[in-house]
């Protein structure tokens, strides 16, 4: 079973997001390799317009209630409206600058 896939599928179906990131952060915790217990979700949807942060989190938790009850130990939520997301990132966070690792010539 792929918990990350289930999370993504449910959030897409329910929220029709403009942007969605589901990151398995389990490797940063004291769990067996390959675990799917700790996740970060970045969710941008117009469905959050006019809602408070606590209401957004409750809505996500309701959609993922089965996973939270049985499989997920920790869930970090970052929830935004389209305008909040645009104001923060202009659409998406910038990628880090390249350090030129691929430009080295073979000797």
N, C-alpha and C positions, 0 to 999 in steps of 0.2 A: 504494500500500500504506500502511495506517495502522498504524504500529508500536505506537502507544499503545493502540489498540483490541486488537491481538493480545496485548499484555502483559496488559491487563485480562481478556480472555477466558480466557487460559491460567491466570491466577491464580485467577479465579473458579471455573473448572472443577476445578482441583486442590485448592484450599484451602477452598472454600465460606466465604469470609470474612464475619465479622460487620461489618467495615468495610474498605473498600479505597479508597485514593486513588492514582492514577497521574498524576503531574504532569510534563509536558514542560518541562524547564528549559533546553532548548537555546538559547533566546533570551538566556540569561545568559552564553553562551560565544561564542567566536570561530568561529562556523559560519554558513553561508548562511541567510538568512531561510527559515522554513518547515521547517528541519531537525528530525529526530526522532532525536537522538543521545544526549541527556543526560536522564535521568529520575530522579524521586524516587518511591519506592513506600512508602506507609504501609499495612501489612497487619496486620489483627487477626483471629486465628482460634483456635478451640479446639485445632486441630491442633498448635499450638505448646506446649500444656501439657506440662510436664516436659522441655522441650528447652532446650538452651543456645543462646545467641545465635549462635554459629558454626554450629550445626546448622540453625538457621532460615535463615540466609543461604545456606548450601549448598543447602538444599531449594529456595529461590527460584531460585538460580542454575541448578540442575538443570532446573527447569521452563522457564526462559528461555534455555537453553544455545544454541539456534540464533540467537536475537536477539543474545545477547552475543557470539557468534562472528562475526556478520556485519553487525550494524546498530547496536548500542548501544555507545557509547564509554564512558559513565559511568552507573552505577546506584547511587543512594543508597538504602539499605534501612533502614526503621524497622519492626521486626517486634515484635508484642506478642501476649500471650495476652489473653483477654477480661478477666481480673481485673487485669492490668497496665494495660490501656487504661482501665478504669473507675477505677482508682486515680489515674491521671495526669490524666484529663480528665472523669471522670464520664460517659463515653459519647462525647463529641465535644468538641473544643476550642471555646471560646466564640468567637462572632463579635466583631469589633471594634465598639466603641461608635460609633453614628452621630454624625456631626459636623453634621447638620442641613442638608446641601446641598440637599435637595428642599423644604425649608420656606421658602425665600426667596420673598417675594412680588414679583411683577412690578410695576414702577413705571409 
